[in-house]
Amino acid sequence: MTNPIIGITMDVSETNGRLKYDVSAAYAACIVKAGGTPIHLPPIAAHIPRHLELCNGFILTGGDDPKMEQFGVPTHPQAKVIHPERQAYELGLLAALEAQAPDKPVLGVCLGMQLMCLHAGGNLNQFLPDTLPTHAIHKNAEHRVSPLGGQQSARFFTSEGTVWSNHRQAIDDAGKLSVIGKSEDDVIEAVSNPSRRWWLGVQWHPERSSDPLLGQALFEGLVHGG
């Protein structure tokens, strides 16, 4: 049997008008370890239909911050916004997955989870230091997360553990997605879509988390479709 092909989204940077695509190699390494074949997806919106044909599943990777005006609110002055080509591509990919590929598994990591929630009608806390006294445990640090219980949570993780995070924004409202996990200071850490076979967003970085159930096991679930 052919190993499932997992598409991995890429970040975009621009210097003197020249674009560069890049992504951490850790995502691909985790997919290979899980028995999948990773491919990197340049954020070219016109290629979304072909990417849907090629890939059996997708990872929306971590990155900086969404530009919020298209969601009806101003972007926070402390935000470091992602390149508009990346935002247009990943939101377009989410829309295409929703409309055309209901059975393909998707894992959203950090920014990827935030885009999932915004696409689903949710809200974003754009700068945790404004509102969260314990914000430092989420910035390049480890902290605890716990499942909220119930059937939907049990599909992805069943016990609390330690994860590695690096974010200054977080989801306030997951929209039509289900919240299935939170951190020790009540930040939303995991969301899923109960209407899809395998659709998971996590605020932490599983490719950098040492807990096997909250790290590598998520890539195993993605590759094998849950």
C-alpha positions as CSV (number, residue, x, y, z in Angstrom):
1,M,0.0,0.0,0.0
2,T,1.3,3.5,-0.9
3,N,2.2,5.6,2.1
4,P,-0.4,8.4,2.6
5,I,0.8,11.8,1.2
6,I,0.6,14.6,3.7
7,G,0.8,18.2,2.5
8,I,2.6,20.6,4.8
9,T,2.0,24.3,4.4
10,M,4.9,26.7,4.2
11,D,5.7,30.2,5.6
12,V,6.4,33.1,3.3
13,S,8.9,35.9,3.8
14,E,9.8,38.8,1.5
15,T,13.0,40.7,1.1
16,N,13.5,43.4,-1.5
17,G,10.4,42.1,-3.3
18,R,11.7,38.5,-3.4
19,L,9.6,35.8,-1.8
20,K,11.0,32.8,0.1
21,Y,9.1,29.7,1.2
22,D,10.3,27.7,4.2
23,V,9.1,25.4,7.0
24,S,10.6,23.5,9.9
25,A,11.9,20.1,8.9
26,A,10.4,18.6,12.1
27,Y,6.9,18.3,10.5
28,A,8.2,16.1,7.7
29,A,10.3,14.0,10.1
30,C,7.2,13.3,12.2
31,I,5.2,12.3,9.1
32,V,7.9,10.0,7.9
33,K,8.1,8.4,11.4
34,A,4.3,7.9,11.3
35,G,4.5,6.1,7.9
36,G,3.5,8.9,5.6
37,T,5.1,10.7,2.7
38,P,5.5,14.5,3.3
39,I,5.3,17.1,0.6
40,H,5.7,20.8,1.1
41,L,3.0,23.0,-0.4
42,P,4.0,26.4,-1.8
43,P,1.2,28.9,-0.9
44,I,-0.1,29.5,-4.4
45,A,-3.9,29.8,-4.1
46,A,-4.5,28.8,-7.8
47,H,-2.9,25.4,-7.0
48,I,-5.3,24.5,-4.2
49,P,-7.4,22.1,-6.4
50,R,-4.3,20.2,-7.5
51,H,-3.1,20.0,-3.9
52,L,-6.4,18.5,-2.9
53,E,-6.0,15.9,-5.5
54,L,-2.4,15.1,-4.5
55,C,-2.7,14.9,-0.8
56,N,-4.4,12.4,1.5
57,G,-4.1,14.8,4.5
58,F,-2.8,18.2,5.5
59,I,-0.8,20.0,8.2
60,L,-1.4,23.7,8.6
61,T,1.9,24.7,10.3
62,G,2.8,27.3,12.9
63,G,3.8,30.9,12.2
64,D,3.2,34.4,13.1
65,D,-0.2,36.2,13.3
66,P,-3.3,36.5,11.1
67,K,-4.2,39.9,9.6
68,M,-7.6,40.5,11.2
69,E,-9.4,43.1,9.0
70,Q,-11.0,40.4,6.9
71,F,-12.7,39.1,10.1
72,G,-14.1,42.5,10.9
73,V,-11.7,43.7,13.6
74,P,-8.5,45.8,13.5
75,T,-5.2,44.0,13.7
76,H,-3.5,44.5,17.1
77,P,-0.5,46.9,16.9
78,Q,1.7,44.2,18.6
79,A,0.9,41.6,15.9
80,K,3.5,40.3,13.5
81,V,1.3,39.5,10.5
82,I,1.9,36.6,8.1
83,H,2.4,37.3,4.4
84,P,-0.9,37.9,2.7
85,E,-0.2,35.1,0.2
86,R,0.1,32.6,3.0
87,Q,-3.1,33.8,4.6
88,A,-5.1,33.7,1.4
89,Y,-3.8,30.2,0.5
90,E,-4.5,28.6,3.9
91,L,-7.9,30.1,4.3
92,G,-8.7,29.1,0.7
93,L,-7.4,25.6,1.5
94,L,-9.7,25.3,4.5
95,A,-12.7,26.4,2.5
96,A,-11.9,23.9,-0.3
97,L,-11.4,21.1,2.3
98,E,-14.7,21.9,3.9
99,A,-16.6,22.0,0.6
100,Q,-14.9,19.3,-1.5
101,A,-12.9,16.9,0.7
102,P,-14.9,16.1,3.9
103,D,-13.0,12.9,4.6
104,K,-9.4,14.2,4.4
105,P,-7.7,14.5,7.8
106,V,-6.3,17.9,8.8
107,L,-4.0,18.9,11.7
108,G,-3.7,22.6,12.5
109,V,-0.7,23.7,14.6
110,C,-0.6,27.0,16.5
111,L,-1.3,29.5,13.8
112,G,-2.9,26.7,11.8
113,M,-5.4,26.1,14.7
114,Q,-6.1,29.8,14.9
115,L,-6.9,30.0,11.2
116,M,-9.2,26.9,11.5
117,C,-11.1,28.7,14.3
118,L,-11.3,32.1,12.4
119,H,-12.6,30.2,9.3
120,A,-15.2,28.6,11.5
121,G,-16.5,32.0,12.8
122,G,-14.4,32.2,16.0
123,N,-12.6,35.0,17.7
124,L,-8.9,35.7,18.5
125,N,-7.3,37.2,21.5
126,Q,-4.6,39.1,19.6
127,F,-2.1,39.8,22.4
128,L,-2.1,37.6,25.5
129,P,0.0,39.9,27.6
130,D,-2.9,42.4,27.6
131,T,-5.2,40.0,29.4
132,L,-3.4,36.9,30.7
133,P,-1.1,37.3,33.8
134,T,0.4,33.8,33.0
135,H,1.1,34.6,29.3
136,A,4.8,33.8,29.7
137,I,4.2,30.0,30.0
138,H,3.0,30.0,26.4
139,K,6.0,31.8,24.9
140,N,8.8,29.4,24.1
141,A,8.0,27.3,27.1
142,E,6.4,24.0,28.3
143,H,3.1,23.9,30.2
144,R,0.3,21.4,31.0
145,V,-2.8,20.8,28.9
146,S,-5.8,18.7,29.8
147,P,-8.7,17.2,27.7
148,L,-12.2,18.4,28.6
149,G,-13.6,14.9,28.4
150,G,-16.4,13.6,26.3
151,Q,-16.5,11.5,23.2
152,Q,-15.0,14.2,20.9
153,S,-12.0,14.8,23.2
154,A,-11.4,11.0,23.5
155,R,-10.9,10.7,19.8
156,F,-7.6,12.6,20.1
157,F,-6.2,12.5,23.6
158,T,-7.5,11.2,26.9
159,S,-5.1,12.3,29.6
160,E,-3.3,15.5,30.5
161,G,0.4,16.1,29.7
162,T,3.1,18.6,29.0
163,V,3.5,20.4,25.7
164,W,5.7,23.0,24.1
165,S,4.2,26.3,23.0
166,N,5.4,29.5,21.4
167,H,2.5,32.0,20.8
168,R,1.4,35.4,21.8
169,Q,-2.2,35.0,20.6
170,A,-4.9,32.5,21.4
171,I,-8.5,31.6,20.6
172,D,-11.2,33.2,22.6
173,D,-14.1,31.5,20.8
174,A,-13.8,28.5,18.5
175,G,-16.9,29.3,16.4
176,K,-18.6,26.2,15.2
177,L,-15.6,24.0,16.3
178,S,-15.7,22.0,19.5
179,V,-13.2,23.0,22.3
180,I,-11.7,19.7,23.5
181,G,-8.6,20.8,25.6
182,K,-7.4,23.7,27.7
183,S,-4.2,24.7,29.4
184,E,-3.7,25.0,33.2
185,D,-4.5,28.7,32.9
186,D,-7.7,28.1,30.9
187,V,-6.4,29.0,27.4
188,I,-8.1,27.0,24.6
189,E,-5.5,24.4,23.5
190,A,-7.3,22.0,21.2
191,V,-10.4,22.1,18.9
192,S,-12.0,19.6,16.6
193,N,-14.9,19.4,14.1
194,P,-17.3,16.7,15.2
195,S,-18.8,16.6,11.7
196,R,-15.6,15.5,10.1
197,R,-13.7,12.2,10.4
198,W,-10.4,13.7,11.6
199,W,-10.1,17.5,12.0
200,L,-7.9,18.6,14.9
201,G,-6.3,22.0,15.8
202,V,-3.8,22.3,18.7
203,Q,-2.3,25.5,20.1
204,W,0.9,23.8,21.0
205,H,3.6,22.4,18.7
206,P,3.4,18.6,18.7
207,E,6.5,18.3,16.5
208,R,8.4,19.8,19.4
209,S,6.6,18.2,22.4
210,S,8.2,15.2,24.1
211,D,4.9,13.7,25.5
212,P,4.3,10.9,22.9
213,L,0.5,11.1,23.2
214,L,0.4,14.8,22.6
215,G,3.3,14.8,20.1
216,Q,4.0,12.0,17.7
217,A,0.7,10.3,18.3
218,L,-1.1,13.2,16.6
219,F,0.9,12.7,13.4
220,E,0.1,9.0,13.6
221,G,-3.6,9.8,13.8
222,L,-3.3,12.3,10.9
223,V,-1.4,9.8,8.6
224,H,-3.8,7.0,9.4
225,G,-6.9,9.1,9.3
226,G,-7.9,8.6,12.9
